[in-house]
Amino acid sequence: MKSAAIFTHPDNPGENHFFGSVARIAAEQGIPVWAPEDVNHPLWIERIRDMKPDVLFSFYYRNMLGDDILSLAPKGRLQPARFSAAAISRPRAVELGAG
């Protein structure tokens, strides 16, 4: 499985950082990184729809992904709780991740 994109949020200087930067690792691997103010905005829902994800993962993302996004992954999705990294996957690409 390959990642096509990482969706994250800008780092908050007041936060503790418990994990390394998924955005930095993704960029080093040539994976596009996005940090929308509202990933559930219709513009981003459409962009994610255009990626045609098979699977979507969301971990450590500040905001829960809405049903409009979760329904885009026909082979499944995982969003265990309120986290801050999200990931979309399809056979040839897509992932959302933490900053």
DSSP file (Angstrom, degrees, kcal/mol; ACC not computed):
  #  RESIDUE AA STRUCTURE BP1 BP2  ACC     N-H-->O    O-->H-N    N-H-->O    O-->H-N    TCO  KAPPA ALPHA  PHI   PSI    X-CA   Y-CA   Z-CA
    1    1 A M              0   0    0      0, 0.0     2,-0.3     0, 0.0    91,-0.1   0.000 360.0 360.0 360.0 134.7    0.0    0.0    0.0
    2    2 A K  E     -A   90   0A   0     88,-0.9    88,-0.8    89,-0.3    91,-0.5  -0.830 360.0-123.8-113.5 153.5    1.3    3.4   -0.9
    3    3 A S  E     -A   89   0A   0     90,-0.3    92,-0.2    -2,-0.3    86,-0.1  -0.823  19.3-176.0 -96.4 132.7    0.4    6.8    0.5
    4    4 A A  E     -     0   0A   0     84,-0.7     2,-0.3    -2,-0.5    -1,-0.1   0.710  68.9  -0.9 -97.3 -25.4   -0.8    9.5   -2.0
    5    5 A A  E     -     0   0A   0     83,-0.5    90,-1.5    26,-0.2    83,-0.6  -0.987  54.9-140.6-162.5 152.1   -1.1   12.4    0.4
    6    6 A I  E     -Ab  87  33A   0     26,-2.5    28,-3.2    -2,-0.3     2,-0.5  -0.982  14.7-162.5-116.5 129.5   -0.7   13.4    4.1
    7    7 A F  E     +Ab  86  34A   0     79,-0.9    79,-1.3    -2,-0.5    90,-0.3  -0.961  27.9 146.8-111.0 128.2   -3.2   15.7    5.7
    8    8 A T        -     0   0    0     26,-2.9    90,-0.2    -2,-0.5    77,-0.1  -0.671  40.7-109.4-141.8-168.1   -2.0   17.3    8.9
    9    9 A H        -     0   0    0     75,-0.3    90,-0.2    -2,-0.2     3,-0.1  -0.936  40.8 -91.5-130.2 154.8   -2.3   20.5   10.9
   10   10 A P        -     0   0    0      0, 0.0    89,-0.1     0, 0.0     2,-0.1  -0.375  52.5 -99.2 -63.1 145.1    0.3   23.2   11.6
   11   11 A D        -     0   0    0     88,-0.1     6,-0.0     1,-0.1     3,-0.0  -0.388  28.7-136.9 -63.9 142.0    2.3   22.7   14.7
   12   12 A N    >   -     0   0    0      1,-0.1     3,-2.3    -3,-0.1    -1,-0.1  -0.918   7.5-143.9 -99.9 119.0    1.2   24.6   17.7
   13   13 A P  T 3  S+     0   0    0      0, 0.0    -1,-0.1     0, 0.0    -2,-0.0   0.754  98.9  56.5 -56.6 -24.7    4.2   26.0   19.5
   14   14 A G  T 3  S+     0   0    0      2,-0.1     2,-0.2    -3,-0.0    -3,-0.0   0.515  90.6  95.4 -85.2  -4.9    2.5   25.4   22.9
   15   15 A E  S <  S-     0   0    0     -3,-2.3     2,-0.4     1,-0.0    -4,-0.0  -0.543  76.4-120.4 -87.8 150.7    2.0   21.7   22.3
   16   16 A N        -     0   0    0     -2,-0.2     2,-0.7     2,-0.0    -4,-0.1  -0.714  24.6-140.3 -80.2 139.4    4.2   18.9   23.5
   17   17 A H        +     0   0    0     -2,-0.4     4,-0.1     1,-0.1     3,-0.0  -0.899  28.1 169.4-107.0 108.8    5.4   16.8   20.5
   18   18 A F        +     0   0    0     -2,-0.7     2,-0.3     2,-0.1    -1,-0.1   0.648  64.4  42.8 -91.5 -17.4    5.4   13.1   21.4
   19   19 A F  S    S-     0   0    0      1,-0.1     3,-0.1     0, 0.0     0, 0.0  -0.868  87.6-100.8-128.4 158.3    6.1   11.9   17.8
   20   20 A G        -     0   0    0     -2,-0.3     2,-0.8     1,-0.1     3,-0.1  -0.175  56.7 -78.1 -68.1 171.7    8.3   12.8   15.0
   21   21 A S     >  -     0   0    0      1,-0.2     4,-1.9    78,-0.1    78,-0.2  -0.648  36.0-172.9 -82.0 110.2    7.0   14.8   12.0
   22   22 A V  H  > S+     0   0    0     76,-1.0     4,-2.9    -2,-0.8    77,-0.2   0.867  89.2  57.8 -64.8 -36.4    5.0   12.7    9.6
   23   23 A A  H  > S+     0   0    0     75,-1.2     4,-2.6     2,-0.2    -1,-0.2   0.910 106.3  47.7 -61.5 -42.8    4.9   15.7    7.3
   24   24 A R  H  > S+     0   0    0      2,-0.2     4,-2.2     1,-0.2    -1,-0.2   0.931 113.6  46.7 -64.7 -45.7    8.7   15.9    7.2
   25   25 A I  H  X S+     0   0    0     -4,-1.9     4,-1.3     2,-0.2    -2,-0.2   0.917 112.9  50.2 -62.7 -43.1    9.1   12.2    6.5
   26   26 A A  H ><>S+     0   0    0     -4,-2.9     5,-2.8     1,-0.2     3,-0.5   0.930 109.8  50.0 -61.0 -45.8    6.3   12.4    3.8
   27   27 A A  H ><5S+     0   0    0     -4,-2.6     3,-1.4     1,-0.2    -1,-0.2   0.892 107.5  54.1 -61.3 -39.7    8.0   15.3    2.1
   28   28 A E  H 3<5S+     0   0    0     -4,-2.2    -1,-0.2     1,-0.3    -2,-0.2   0.800 109.9  48.6 -63.3 -27.8   11.3   13.5    2.1
   29   29 A Q  T <<5S-     0   0    0     -4,-1.3    -1,-0.3    -3,-0.5    -2,-0.2   0.390 120.1-109.8 -91.9   1.9    9.6   10.6    0.4
   30   30 A G  T < 5 +     0   0    0     -3,-1.4    -3,-0.2    -4,-0.3    -2,-0.1   0.693  69.8 144.8  78.2  18.7    8.0   12.9   -2.2
   31   31 A I      < -     0   0    0     -5,-2.8    -1,-0.3    -6,-0.2   -26,-0.2  -0.791  55.4-111.9 -91.1 128.2    4.5   12.4   -0.8
   32   32 A P        -     0   0    0      0, 0.0   -26,-2.5     0, 0.0     2,-0.4  -0.294  30.2-154.1 -59.7 141.3    2.3   15.6   -1.0
   33   33 A V  E     -b    6   0A   0    -28,-0.2     2,-0.4    63,-0.1   -26,-0.2  -0.978  11.3-174.3-121.7 130.2    1.5   17.2    2.4
   34   34 A W  E     -b    7   0A   0    -28,-3.2   -26,-2.9    -2,-0.4   -29,-0.0  -0.949  13.5-173.8-123.3 143.7   -1.6   19.3    3.0
   35   35 A A        -     0   0    0     -2,-0.4   -26,-0.1   -28,-0.2   -28,-0.1  -0.537  18.4-178.7-133.1  67.5   -2.5   21.3    6.2
   36   36 A P        -     0   0    0      0, 0.0     3,-0.4     0, 0.0    -2,-0.0  -0.352  33.6-131.4 -70.1 148.6   -6.0   22.6    5.5
   37   37 A E  S    S+     0   0    0      1,-0.3     2,-0.3   -28,-0.1   -28,-0.0   0.880 103.6  17.8 -62.5 -37.8   -7.7   24.8    8.2
   38   38 A D    >   -     0   0    0      1,-0.1     3,-2.0     3,-0.0     6,-0.3  -0.834  64.0-173.9-139.0  97.6  -10.8   22.6    7.8
   39   39 A V  T 3  S+     0   0    0     -3,-0.4    -1,-0.1    -2,-0.3    -2,-0.1   0.736  87.5  61.9 -63.9 -21.5  -10.3   19.2    6.2
   40   40 A N  T 3  S+     0   0    0      4,-0.1    -1,-0.3    24,-0.1    28,-0.1   0.388  76.7 118.0 -85.6   3.8  -14.1   18.7    6.3
   41   41 A H  S X> S-     0   0    0     -3,-2.0     4,-2.3     1,-0.1     3,-0.7  -0.443  79.8-115.0 -67.4 143.9  -14.7   21.8    4.1
   42   42 A P  H 3> S+     0   0    0      0, 0.0     4,-2.3     0, 0.0     5,-0.2   0.817 114.7  59.5 -51.6 -34.8  -16.4   20.8    0.8
   43   43 A L  H 3> S+     0   0    0      1,-0.2     4,-1.9     2,-0.2     5,-0.1   0.930 110.4  40.6 -59.8 -45.8  -13.3   21.9   -1.2
   44   44 A W  H <> S+     0   0    0     -3,-0.7     4,-2.7    -6,-0.3     5,-0.2   0.852 111.0  56.8 -74.1 -34.8  -11.1   19.3    0.6
   45   45 A I  H  X S+     0   0    0     -4,-2.3     4,-2.6     1,-0.2    -1,-0.2   0.932 109.3  47.3 -59.2 -43.9  -13.8   16.7    0.5
   46   46 A E  H  X S+     0   0    0     -4,-2.3     4,-2.3    -5,-0.2    -2,-0.2   0.904 111.1  50.6 -64.7 -41.9  -13.8   17.0   -3.3
   47   47 A R  H  X S+     0   0    0     -4,-1.9     4,-0.8     2,-0.2    -2,-0.2   0.915 112.7  46.2 -62.8 -42.1  -10.0   16.9   -3.5
   48   48 A I  H >< S+     0   0    0     -4,-2.7     3,-0.9     1,-0.2     4,-0.5   0.907 109.9  54.3 -67.0 -40.5   -9.9   13.7   -1.4
   49   49 A R  H >< S+     0   0    0     -4,-2.6     3,-1.6     1,-0.3    -2,-0.2   0.905 103.8  56.3 -57.4 -41.5  -12.7   12.3   -3.5
   50   50 A D  H 3< S+     0   0    0     -4,-2.3    -1,-0.3     1,-0.3    -2,-0.2   0.738  97.8  62.6 -64.2 -22.6  -10.6   12.9   -6.6
   51   51 A M  T << S-     0   0    0     -3,-0.9    -1,-0.3    -4,-0.8    -2,-0.2   0.649  98.0-143.3 -75.2 -14.7   -7.8   10.8   -5.0
   52   52 A K    <   -     0   0    0     -3,-1.6    -3,-0.1    -4,-0.5    -2,-0.1   0.945  21.3-158.0  51.6  58.8  -10.2    7.8   -5.1
   53   53 A P        -     0   0    0      0, 0.0    37,-0.3     0, 0.0    -1,-0.1  -0.391  22.6-167.9 -68.9 141.8   -9.0    6.3   -1.8
   54   54 A D  S    S+     0   0    0     35,-2.6    21,-2.2     1,-0.3    22,-0.5   0.808  80.1  18.7 -87.6 -40.4   -9.5    2.6   -1.1
   55   55 A V  E     -C   89   0A   0     34,-3.9    34,-6.9    20,-0.2     2,-0.4  -0.965  67.3-159.0-133.4 146.2   -8.7    2.9    2.6
   56   56 A L  E     -Cd  88  77A   0     20,-1.5    22,-2.2    -2,-0.3     2,-0.4  -0.995   6.0-171.6-129.6 132.5   -8.5    5.9    4.9
   57   57 A F  E     -Cd  87  78A   0     30,-7.7    30,-9.9    -2,-0.4     2,-0.4  -0.965   1.5-172.5-120.9 138.8   -6.6    6.1    8.2
   58   58 A S  E     +C   86   0A   0     20,-2.6     2,-0.4    -2,-0.4    28,-0.4  -0.950  13.4 163.2-134.2 115.1   -6.9    8.9   10.8
   59   59 A F  E     -C   85   0A   0     26,-9.9    26,-1.4    -2,-0.4     3,-0.1  -0.997  66.9  -8.1-132.9 134.0   -4.5    9.0   13.7
   60   60 A Y  E    S+C   84   0A   0     24,-0.6    24,-9.9    -2,-0.4     2,-0.4   0.812  83.3 152.0  53.6  36.4   -3.7   11.9   16.0
   61   61 A Y        -     0   0    0     23,-1.7    22,-0.3    24,-0.5    24,-0.3  -0.821  49.1-132.6 -95.2 136.8   -5.6   14.4   13.9
   62   62 A R  S    S+     0   0    0     -2,-0.4     2,-0.4    22,-0.4    22,-0.1   0.822  88.5  43.0 -61.3 -32.6   -7.0   17.4   15.9
   63   63 A N  S    S-     0   0    0     19,-0.0     2,-0.1    -3,-0.0    20,-0.1  -0.903  88.9-111.9-119.1 143.9  -10.5   17.1   14.3
   64   64 A M        -     0   0    0     -2,-0.4     2,-0.3     1,-0.1   -24,-0.1  -0.459  36.5-115.3 -67.8 141.1  -12.6   14.1   13.6
   65   65 A L        -     0   0    0     -2,-0.1    -1,-0.1     1,-0.1    -7,-0.0  -0.618  34.7-120.4 -76.7 137.1  -13.1   13.4    9.9
   66   66 A G    >>  -     0   0    0     -2,-0.3     4,-2.6     1,-0.1     3,-1.1  -0.248  22.1-104.7 -76.0 165.2  -16.7   13.8    8.9
   67   67 A D  H 3> S+     0   0    0      1,-0.3     4,-2.5     2,-0.2     5,-0.1   0.808 117.9  66.2 -58.5 -31.4  -18.9   11.1    7.3
   68   68 A D  H 34 S+     0   0    0      1,-0.2    -1,-0.3     2,-0.2     4,-0.1   0.846 111.3  34.9 -61.5 -32.5  -18.5   12.8    3.9
   69   69 A I  H X4 S+     0   0    0     -3,-1.1     3,-2.0     2,-0.1     4,-0.2   0.898 115.6  53.9 -84.6 -46.8  -14.8   12.0    4.0
   70   70 A L  H >< S+     0   0    0     -4,-2.6     3,-1.1     1,-0.3    -2,-0.2   0.828 102.6  59.2 -59.0 -32.3  -15.1    8.6    5.8
   71   71 A S  T 3< S+     0   0    0     -4,-2.5    -1,-0.3     1,-0.2    -2,-0.1   0.566  88.5  75.9 -74.0  -7.0  -17.6    7.4    3.2
   72   72 A L  T <  S+     0   0    0     -3,-2.0    -1,-0.2     1,-0.1    -2,-0.2   0.589  79.2  76.8 -80.2  -9.9  -15.0    7.9    0.4
   73   73 A A    X   -     0   0    0     -3,-1.1     3,-1.4    -4,-0.2   -19,-0.2  -0.814  57.8-176.6-107.1  94.6  -13.0    4.8    1.3
   74   74 A P  T 3  S+     0   0    0      0, 0.0    -1,-0.2     0, 0.0   -19,-0.1   0.745  81.6  51.7 -65.5 -24.2  -14.9    1.7    0.0
   75   75 A K  T 3  S-     0   0    0    -21,-2.2     2,-0.2     1,-0.3   -20,-0.2   0.463 122.3 -76.3 -93.9  -0.6  -12.5   -0.9    1.5
   76   76 A G    <   -     0   0    0     -3,-1.4   -20,-1.5   -22,-0.5    -1,-0.3  -0.557  36.0-130.5 132.7 167.1  -12.5    0.6    5.0
   77   77 A R  E     -d   56   0A   0    -22,-0.2     2,-0.4    -2,-0.2   -20,-0.2  -0.984   6.3-152.5-151.5 153.7  -11.4    3.4    7.3
   78   78 A L  E     +d   57   0A   0    -22,-2.2   -20,-2.6    -2,-0.3   -23,-0.0  -0.970  26.8 151.9-134.9 117.6   -9.9    3.6   10.8
   79   79 A Q        +     0   0    0     -2,-0.4   -20,-0.1   -22,-0.2   -22,-0.1  -0.648  15.7 179.8-141.3  78.1  -10.5    6.6   13.0
   80   80 A P        -     0   0    0      0, 0.0     2,-0.2     0, 0.0    -1,-0.1   0.804  58.7 -44.4 -57.3 -37.4  -10.1    5.2   16.6
   81   81 A A  S    S-     0   0    0    -23,-0.3     2,-1.1     0, 0.0   -21,-0.0  -0.834  94.1 -30.4-167.3-158.7  -10.7    8.4   18.5
   82   82 A R  S    S+     0   0    0     -2,-0.2     2,-0.2   -22,-0.1   -20,-0.1  -0.676  79.7 148.7 -79.8 101.3   -9.8   12.1   18.6
   83   83 A F        -     0   0    0     -2,-1.1   -23,-0.2   -22,-0.3   -24,-0.1  -0.458  49.4-122.6-122.3-168.1   -6.3   12.0   17.1
   84   84 A S  E    S+ C   0  60A   0    -24,-9.9   -23,-1.7   -23,-0.3   -24,-0.6   0.216  79.2  63.9-133.7  20.8   -4.0   14.2   15.0
   85   85 A A  E     - C   0  59A   0    -26,-1.4   -26,-9.9   -24,-0.3   -24,-0.5  -0.981  56.2-168.0-141.4 133.0   -2.9   12.4   11.8
   86   86 A A  E     -AC   7  58A   0    -79,-1.3   -79,-0.9   -28,-0.4   -28,-0.4  -0.893   3.0-170.0-121.0 150.3   -5.1   11.2    9.0
   87   87 A A  E     -AC   6  57A   0    -30,-9.9   -30,-7.7    -2,-0.3     2,-0.4  -0.997  10.7-167.1-144.9 135.9   -4.3    8.9    6.1
   88   88 A I  E     - C   0  56A   0    -83,-0.6   -84,-0.7    -2,-0.4   -83,-0.5  -0.967  17.5-170.9-117.2 137.2   -6.0    7.9    2.9
   89   89 A S  E     +AC   3  55A   0    -34,-6.9   -34,-3.9    -2,-0.4   -35,-2.6  -0.962  16.2 165.9-131.5 150.4   -4.8    4.9    0.9
   90   90 A R  E >   -A    2   0A   0    -88,-0.8     3,-2.0    -2,-0.4   -88,-0.9  -0.904  58.6 -85.2-144.9 168.9   -5.4    3.4   -2.5
   91   91 A P  T 3  S+     0   0    0      0, 0.0   -89,-0.3     0, 0.0     3,-0.1   0.840 129.3  28.5 -50.8 -36.0   -3.3    0.7   -4.3
   92   92 A R  T 3  S-     0   0    0      1,-0.3     2,-0.2   -91,-0.1   -89,-0.1   0.203 127.6 -31.8-112.9  16.8   -1.1    3.4   -5.7
   93   93 A A    <   +     0   0    0     -3,-2.0   -90,-0.3   -91,-0.5    -1,-0.3  -0.491  59.8 117.4 150.8 144.5   -1.3    6.2   -3.2
   94   94 A V        +     0   0    0     -5,-0.2     2,-0.3    -2,-0.2    -1,-0.1   0.064  17.6 159.8 144.3 128.9   -2.8    8.3   -0.4
   95   95 A E        -     0   0    0    -90,-1.5     2,-0.4    -8,-0.2    -8,-0.3  -0.942  22.6-151.7-159.5 141.9   -2.2    9.1    3.3
   96   96 A L        +     0   0    0    -39,-0.4     2,-0.3   -90,-0.4   -37,-0.2  -0.884  31.5 173.0-105.9 141.4   -3.1   11.8    5.8
   97   97 A G        -     0   0    0     -2,-0.4   -11,-0.2   -90,-0.3     2,-0.2  -0.920  32.7 -84.6-149.5 173.3   -0.6   12.3    8.7
   98   98 A A              0   0    0     -2,-0.3   -75,-1.2   -13,-0.2   -76,-1.0  -0.533 360.0 360.0 -82.8 145.2    0.5   14.3   11.7
   99   99 A G              0   0    0    -15,-0.4   -75,-0.2   -90,-0.2   -88,-0.1   0.452 360.0 360.0 -60.6 360.0    2.6   17.4   11.4
